[in-house]
Amino acid sequence: MSTSTFRALYVEEQKGGTFTRMIKEVPVEQLPDHDVTIKVEFSSLNYKDALSASGNKGVTQQYPHVPGIDASGKIVEDRSGTFPEGMEVIVTGKDLGSNTFGGYGEMIRVPEDWVVKMPKSLDPKLAMKYGTAGFTAMYGVKRLQRELIEPEGGKILVTGATGGVGSLAVFFLSELGYEVIAATGKMDKTDFLKALGAEEVIHRNQITDVDSGFLLNRKWNAAIETVGGEMLDAVIRQTNHDGAVACCGNILGHKVETSIYPFILRGVSLLGIDSAICKMPMRLKIWDTIADMDHSKLPDDYSRIAGLEDLDKEIDAILKGNQWGRVIVSHQK
Ligand SMILES: NC(=O)c1ccc[n+]([C@@H]2O[C@H](COP(=O)([O-])OP(=O)(O)OC[C@H]3O[C@@H](n4cnc5c(N)ncnc54)[C@H](OP(=O)(O)O)[C@@H]3O)[C@@H](O)[C@H]2O)c1
């Protein structure tokens, strides 16, 4: 990185509405005029990054763009005076990587109130093993806990279980003493899911291949549902009395057709998660709880390191639903 440019994965819109990705030196002047400049050491790959990197205007309206909704690294300058030079920090969500140049660049500039001081027992690389996926999974756990969903209450379902949010939801819930059913389309990853703490692994079709009744046999006390669409509808109809379903994803679509009956005859709660806008007090609690986890229990093959030049194939895999575990993006590779 020279002082006037930084290396980044740069996405451009071409005439005719196609998008190209290239690695290039981007002038620092292209960064927005915010207070905090951070030298990014690590980022990560989330489903939303893949959408942004392939021209999805629902995520990124303006190109050229540098994706990366997660970043960790060191403070270069903070004009607000909050963070000293050299302090290790995390930025996830807010507008980072959506319409603000993100963590796939070696440098970002963001408002002071997007920045979280690195909690003790995390470091820039480990923080990105979790990233937005871990943050969202832990947010889901906290939403369930607020609904008094306790480990004694029975099984918790996690859908999209091999994905970023799903796999970390399995890990966090099992570490916190819950009995987890992991639903996946990748039954060959059963050992991986059991190593993360799943008690039971089921094929996701077992959830959706059900009849159209408004209420179905009750199979779990609560769920962290990461897929959306027909999966969310089916999960709600199979949730126990006074149960709760925390939802975050729209991979199977943004519409949910359901009926009122799970809500008024079983008291099921539907809990929405938006990790991007999460306010700072909750944001800090979530990172502190993640920091307290026993990181050594994550399986060795849980995450892998990719450089910017490796991202094309990783983006392709995540868009096809073939990704499992987490990809940490390193600017040092
Ligand atoms: N609201 C928020 O704050 C927030 C934050 C983070 C993520 N998200 C959203 O949450 C979702 C998951 O994100 P992620 O980063 O964890 O993605 P990911 O790593 O790609 O994981 C998604 C998982 O969903 C499952 N899946 C993929 N295609 C499917 C299909 N056609 N039918 C059923 N299941 C399918 C796969 O798991 P299996 O093969 O194991 O079934 C896949 O690994 C995305 O929609 C993302 O945009 C929302």
Ligand as a Chemical Component Dictionary entry (heavy atoms), coordinates in Angstrom:
data_LIG
# 
_chem_comp.id                   LIG 
_chem_comp.type                 NON-POLYMER 
_chem_comp.pdbx_formal_charge   0 
_chem_comp.three_letter_code    LIG 
# 
loop_
_chem_comp_atom.comp_id 
_chem_comp_atom.atom_id 
_chem_comp_atom.alt_atom_id 
_chem_comp_atom.type_symbol 
_chem_comp_atom.charge 
_chem_comp_atom.model_Cartn_x 
_chem_comp_atom.model_Cartn_y 
_chem_comp_atom.model_Cartn_z 
_chem_comp_atom.pdbx_ordinal 
LIG N1  N1  N 0  -30.559 -9.863  8.600  1  
LIG C1  C1  C 0  -29.267 -9.833  8.873  2  
LIG O1  O1  O 0  -28.796 -9.064  9.698  3  
LIG C2  C2  C 0  -28.355 -10.780 8.170  4  
LIG C3  C3  C 0  -27.019 -10.917 8.545  5  
LIG C4  C4  C 0  -26.242 -11.914 7.931  6  
LIG C5  C5  C 0  -26.793 -12.679 6.915  7  
LIG N2  N2  N 1  -28.060 -12.465 6.524  8  
LIG C6  C6  C 0  -28.705 -13.287 5.505  9  
LIG O2  O2  O 0  -28.764 -14.607 6.042  10 
LIG C7  C7  C 0  -28.642 -15.560 4.985  11 
LIG C8  C8  C 0  -27.460 -16.475 5.293  12 
LIG O3  O3  O 0  -26.253 -15.713 5.229  13 
LIG P1  P1  P 0  -24.830 -16.424 5.255  14 
LIG O4  O4  O 0  -23.825 -15.362 5.094  15 
LIG O5  O5  O -1 -24.779 -17.382 6.404  16 
LIG O6  O6  O 0  -24.906 -17.275 3.893  17 
LIG P2  P2  P 0  -24.164 -18.639 3.500  18 
LIG O7  O7  O 0  -22.885 -18.774 4.231  19 
LIG O8  O8  O 0  -24.188 -18.689 2.023  20 
LIG O9  O9  O 0  -25.147 -19.757 4.082  21 
LIG C9  C9  C 0  -26.396 -19.964 3.558  22 
LIG C10 C10 C 0  -26.784 -21.420 3.683  23 
LIG O10 O10 O 0  -28.165 -21.550 3.294  24 
LIG C11 C11 C 0  -28.375 -22.833 2.755  25 
LIG N3  N3  N 0  -28.950 -22.721 1.408  26 
LIG C12 C12 C 0  -28.364 -22.226 0.299  27 
LIG N4  N4  N 0  -29.190 -22.321 -0.761 28 
LIG C13 C13 C 0  -30.327 -22.889 -0.298 29 
LIG C14 C14 C 0  -31.550 -23.272 -0.910 30 
LIG N5  N5  N 0  -31.766 -23.086 -2.214 31 
LIG N6  N6  N 0  -32.499 -23.838 -0.144 32 
LIG C15 C15 C 0  -32.300 -24.030 1.180  33 
LIG N7  N7  N 0  -31.146 -23.701 1.815  34 
LIG C16 C16 C 0  -30.173 -23.141 1.083  35 
LIG C17 C17 C 0  -27.017 -23.510 2.677  36 
LIG O11 O11 O 0  -26.856 -24.277 3.876  37 
LIG P3  P3  P 0  -27.120 -25.868 3.908  38 
LIG O12 O12 O 0  -26.506 -26.438 2.651  39 
LIG O13 O13 O 0  -26.445 -26.298 5.157  40 
LIG O14 O14 O 0  -28.601 -26.070 3.919  41 
LIG C18 C18 C 0  -26.041 -22.351 2.743  42 
LIG O15 O15 O 0  -24.786 -22.737 3.223  43 
LIG C19 C19 C 0  -28.484 -14.723 3.710  44 
LIG O16 O16 O 0  -29.764 -14.509 3.134  45 
LIG C20 C20 C 0  -27.940 -13.397 4.218  46 
LIG O17 O17 O 0  -28.180 -12.334 3.337  47 
LIG C21 C21 C 0  -28.852 -11.537 7.134  48 
# 
loop_
_chem_comp_bond.comp_id 
_chem_comp_bond.atom_id_1 
_chem_comp_bond.atom_id_2 
_chem_comp_bond.value_order 
_chem_comp_bond.pdbx_ordinal 
LIG N1  C1  SING 1  
LIG C1  O1  DOUB 2  
LIG C1  C2  SING 3  
LIG C2  C3  SING 4  
LIG C2  C21 DOUB 5  
LIG C3  C4  DOUB 6  
LIG C4  C5  SING 7  
LIG C5  N2  DOUB 8  
LIG N2  C6  SING 9  
LIG N2  C21 SING 10 
LIG C6  O2  SING 11 
LIG C6  C20 SING 12 
LIG O2  C7  SING 13 
LIG C7  C8  SING 14 
LIG C7  C19 SING 15 
LIG C8  O3  SING 16 
LIG O3  P1  SING 17 
LIG P1  O4  DOUB 18 
LIG P1  O5  SING 19 
LIG P1  O6  SING 20 
LIG O6  P2  SING 21 
LIG P2  O7  DOUB 22 
LIG P2  O8  SING 23 
LIG P2  O9  SING 24 
LIG O9  C9  SING 25 
LIG C9  C10 SING 26 
LIG C10 O10 SING 27 
LIG C10 C18 SING 28 
LIG O10 C11 SING 29 
LIG C11 N3  SING 30 
LIG C11 C17 SING 31 
LIG N3  C12 SING 32 
LIG N3  C16 SING 33 
LIG C12 N4  DOUB 34 
LIG N4  C13 SING 35 
LIG C13 C14 SING 36 
LIG C13 C16 DOUB 37 
LIG C14 N5  SING 38 
LIG C14 N6  DOUB 39 
LIG N6  C15 SING 40 
LIG C15 N7  DOUB 41 
LIG N7  C16 SING 42 
LIG C17 O11 SING 43 
LIG C17 C18 SING 44 
LIG O11 P3  SING 45 
LIG P3  O12 DOUB 46 
LIG P3  O13 SING 47 
LIG P3  O14 SING 48 
LIG C18 O15 SING 49 
LIG C19 O16 SING 50 
LIG C19 C20 SING 51 
LIG C20 O17 SING 52 
# 
